[in-house]
Amino acid sequence: MRDVAIVGVGMTRFGKFLDRSMKDLAREAVDAALDSAGIEKRAIEAAVVGNAVAGLITGQECIRGQVVLREMGIGGIPIINTENACASSSTALHLAWLYVASGMYDVALAVGMEKLYHEDKKRSFQAIGAAVDIEAMRQIMDLMAASAPKREGSGGGEGAGEKRSMFMDLYAMAARGHMARYGTTKEQFARVAVKNHYHGSLNPHAQYRERYTLEEILASPLVAEPLTRLMCSPIGDGAAAAIIVPADKARQYTSKPVFIRASVVGSGQDHVPGEPGITERVSHRAYEMAGVTPRDLNVVELHDASAPAELVLYEELGLCAPGEGGKLIDTGFTELTGPTPVNTSGGLISKGHPIGATGVGQVCEVFWQLRGECGDRQVPGAKLGLCENGGGMLRGEAAALAVHILST
């Protein structure tokens, strides 16, 4: 297998773009990536396009990548579509990496794209809610309702999947379990949101750029105890793209290539309590592939679909021991000025979460960090970064999960 590098990336701002098509959004991201790499469209030998819910939102199925890329003059090459819930485009990046690492192609394009906003918001939430075992849906809803505190007016299930993403109820249930087991507090979850909204305020690609105090996060409308609205990622539209080449040819395109040290995709599996879950398993394989440890990381982008999700991922990625996530956020360890800044982009909470674009969007942020191009949110001297992106949920853990480790 050959060593592989990223030589250019591009992304749109994430946000609500009812007047823009997926073709328009993808074109902006791909053109920016090509410009960043200094190459022409005709140099692309293969493309992998990640998208999760176009079929449910727009009706476009089957040939999403071909439809979008053909519109911008990219055709005749292998174009592969990947659908893997929120991990759709990080899976696309993995396959583009594999194409180049195997020696099959020398220039591959990875794209993530999503149109999640719809005039009928219920349709958007139902599309997101399809990333579970739909045959077990009633059981899932009953479990959420039974576990919800009585003081939560929604009952834990009412409105989930219609007025809000049902995943927020699942995250809330997991957060309550973490609080009961380790003594984690609502204030500690809220500090994650304070941090990410601050980071997002520094990012021109972020969907939301407002800053909030701890008190404002806690006082925002309740979604599902202990989650308030400002602790949850929004829905959004957007696109992101990356150009992948062999490492030994990278400097033909740029003086500052970013190398893919590890690319690992896995899926959830049945396991007994105490055995490693999907995040631990996939990240461990990535650390081994890259020959690094969590302590070596300078910057991390992870899947903070909710503030509690980020805190739990600190533990699962090995940034701290199990149960120590609350203490880690209290110390400022993951803030922009801390030892290992997490979600310098603002994360899903602030940058936004157009689910099919999220994975490559994370890679864009780490690429820019490692090249020293992040302006006010730059991590000084960043040389090693990790991206973690989970998708869907089955039996209490992500159905699909990708981890990429990048370096200068």
N, C-alpha and C positions, 0 to 999 in steps of 0.2 A: 504493500500500500504506500502511496506517495504522501508526503506532507502537503498540506493544503493551506491556502491563504484567502482572505477576503481583501479585495482591492478597491471596492467601492460600495457604498450603500446610499439609499435615499428613502425618504418617507414623507408622507403628507402630515400636516397637523391632524391629530385625531379630534373628532367632534361630531356635531349634528349637521349633516349636509344633505338635506332632503332634495336639494336642487342639483346634486351632482350624482352621476352614474358611477358604477363600479369601474367601468372602462376609463372614465375621466380620472378617478382617484389612482388607479393602477398606473396609468400613463405618467402621472406626475412622479410617482415613486420610482418607476423604472427609468425614466429619463434622468432623474437625479442620480440614481445609482450608476448609470452609464457615464454621465458627466463626471461623477466622482472618480470613476476608474479610468476615464479618458479613452473609452473604447466605443466603437460603433455597434449598432444593433446586429449587423451582419456577422460580427465576431462570435455571437452567442451560438453555442453548439447544442445546448439542451436547456430546457427550462422546467422547473417544478413549481407549481402554483398551489398555495394553500388557501382554502376557503371552507368555512363551516356551514353557513346557513343560507346561502343565496337561493337555494331551491325553495326554502320555506318563506323567505322574505320577498324575493323578486320572481320566483318561478323558474329561474335559470338553473338547469340541472346538467349533468353528464359531461359537458364540454366547456366548463367555465373558463379554464385557462386558455383554451384555444380561441374562444369568443373574444376575450379581453386582449390577448397578445396579438391576434390577427389584426385587430383594429388599429394597432400602432405599428403595423408592418413587420411583425415577428411571426414567421411561419416556416413550414418546411422542415423544421427540426422536431425531435421528440419533445412533446409537451405533456407532462404528467400532472394529474390533479390529485391533491391529497386532502382528505377530509378526516380530521382527527380531533374534533371539538376545538377547544381553545388552543390545543397544541398543533393545529393544522399547519401553520407556516413554519414552526420550528421543526416539524416533521419534513416539510418541504426542503428546508435548509439541510437537514440530515441526508436526504436523498441526493441533493445537489453535491454535498460534500462527498458522498459515496461515489457518485459518477466521476468526479475528478480524482479522488484518492485511488480509485481502481485503475485509472489510466484510460478509461473509456473516452472521456472528453477533457479538453483543456480549458474551456470556458463555459461555466454553467450559471444560470440565473435562478435565484430563489425569490419567490414573490409571495407575500401574504396580503389578502384583501378582504374587505367585508363592508357590506351595507346592512347595518343592523337596525337603524332607525326606520320606522314605518309610521304612517299617519295613525294607524291603530296600534297603540303601544302594547296592547294585549298580545298581538301577533308576534312582536319582538320577544316578549317574555316567554311565550309558548315555544318559540324557536330555540331559545337558550335551554329551556326545560327539556328539550328532546335529547339532551346529552346524558341521559340516565337510561336505565332499563325500564322502558315504558310499560312493560307487562307487570312490573313491580311498583308502578307509580302509586297506586292506592295505598299500598303498604307503607311506602315512604312518607306519604302525606299523613297517614295515621300516626306514624312514629313521631313526626315533627310536632303534631298537635298534642300528643301525649306527653312529650318532654318539655313543652313550653311552659314557662311560669304562668300562673293564673293571672298575675297582674298585667300580663301582656295582652292587650285588648284583642289582638288578632287571633288569639287561640293557637298561634304557631303554624297554622295551615291555611286559614282563610286569607285569600288574596294572593297566596304564593302561586306563581306561574301566570297570574292575570294582572295584578297591580304591581307586582315586583317579581324579580327573578327568584324562583324557588331555591336557587343555590344560596341565597342569603339566609334562608331558614336553615339550610344544612350547615352553613358556616356558623350560624348562631348556636345551633345545637352542639357542634364541636367545641365552640368557645366556652359554653357552659360546662362541658365536661372537663376542659382544661382548668377552668376556675375551681371546680370541685376537687380535682385531683391535686393541683399544685398551688392553689391559693392565688392564682393570677387574678388581677383586678381589672375592672372595666376601664379604669384610668390608664393602665398600662397598654391596653388595646388602643385607647384613644391617642396615646403618645405616638403610636405608629402612624396614625392618620395625620397628626400635627406635623410630623417629620415629612411625610410624603407630599402633603399639600405645600409645605415650604419648598421642597425640592422642585415640585412642579411649577411653582411660581417663577422659577429661574429658567424654565424650558420653553422655548418658543413653539415646540411641537405639541405641548400639552393641551388637553381639552379644557382643563380648568386651571387657572393660574392665581386663584385667591389664596391668601394665607389665613389660618385660623388658630385661635388659642385653644388650649385644652378645654377650657370652659365652653367655648363655642362648639367644639366637636361633641362634647357630652350633651349639650343643650339642643342639638339639632334633632329633627323628628325621629322618633323611634321606628325602626324597621322590624326588628325581631330581637328581643332581649338577648345579649347586651349591645347589639349593633344599632347605632344611629346612622342616619343617612350619610353623614360625612365620613363614616368608617367603611363605606361600601363603594366598589367601583361602579361607574356609570356605564350604560350602553353607549356605543359610538360607531362612527363610520371612519374608514381610513385604509391606507395601504402602505406597505414597506417592501423594500427590495434589496438584494445583495448580490454581488458578482463574485463568483468563486473560481480560483485558478490554482494550478500547481504552485507550491511554495517556491520552487526553483525558477519560476518564470514571473513571480509576482513583481519584481523590481523593473520589469519591462513596462509596467503600468503605473506604479507609484513608488515613491521613495519611503513610504510609511505603510507597508502592508501589515495586516493583522492576521496572525496565524491561528488556525483552528487546531488546538491541542487535543481536544476530545469532542466527540459528537456521539451521544448515546440516547436512544429512544427505547422506552420499555412500556409495559402495560401492567395493570394491577393483577393480582392473583390472590387466591384464597390462602390464608395463612393463619396460624394460631396466634393468640395474644402473646406479645413479647418478641415475635419474629419481626425482622425488618420489613417495613412497608415499602411502597414503590419509590418514594423519594430517597430513602436511605439506600435502597438497592441500586437505583440508577445513578445517583450522585457518587456512590462508592466506586462504581465501574468507571465513571468519568474521571475521578481523582486518580485512579490507578492508570488509566490510559494516558493522562497528562503528566503523571509522575509528580503530582503536587498534593498538598493537604489543604483543608479549609483555612488554616492559619496563613497560607501563602497568598490568599486572595486580596486584591486591592479594591475591588469594586464588584458588586453583585446586583443583578436585576432578577427579581423573582416574582412569582405569580401571586400578588397581593390582591386577589379578587375581593377580599375583605381584610380589614386590619388584623383580626385574629389569625387569618391564614398566614400572613407574613410572620407573625410572632412564632407560630408553630413551625414554620419552615426554617427559622433560625436553628431550631433544635434538630430537625430532620436533615438539614444540610451539614450539620456538624459545626456550626458557628458557636454553639454552646451546648451544654449537656441537657438531656431531657428535663423539662420543668424549669429551666433557667432563662427562658425567653423573656419573661417579664423583667427580670433583673438586667438582661442585656439592653433592653430598650431604655430602662431607667438610667443606665450609665452613659447613654449617648454613643454607645459603641457603633451603632449603625447610621449615625447622622453623617452629614457631609464632612464634618470635621473630625469624625471618629476614626478608629483604627480600620474598620471595614465598612465603608458607606454602602448602604443598601437602597436600591431604587432611587438613584440620583436623578432619574428622568421624572420622578413623581410617581412612578409605578402605575399600576392599573387604576389605583384610587384617584390619582390626579391627572396623569397623562392620558388615561382613558383605556377602554378595553373593547375595541372592534375585533371580536374574538379571533377571526381568521388572520388578522394582521398582527396580533399581539406578539407572537414569537419572534418574527423577524424585526419587529419594532424594538424589542429588547436588545437584539444583536446590534441594531443601529446605535443605540446608546452606548454600549460597551465599546464598539468600534471607535466611536468618537472620543470616548474617555481615554482609550489607550493611545490615541493619536494626539491627545492634548487639545481637542477642539470643542470643549464644552463650555467655554466662557466662565460665567459666574458660578456654575455648578461643577467646575472641573476638580477632580481629585488629583492633587499634586503627585506627579511621579507614578501614576498608575501603569502597571505593566502586565497585570494578570487579572482577568475578569471571568465571572461565571454568569450564565443565563439559565434559569430554571423556569419551565413553562409546563403546567399541567392542564389536562383537558378532560372534561366530563367527570362523572363519578359513578362508581360501582361498588356496592358493599362497603361504603365508608371511606374509600380512598380514590384518588384520581384513576380514571380508566386508562389514560395515556399520559406519558410524561417524558419530556426531553430535557437534557442537560447538555449545554455547550460550554466549553472552557476555551477562552481566547487569550492570546498573549501578543506582546510586541516582538 
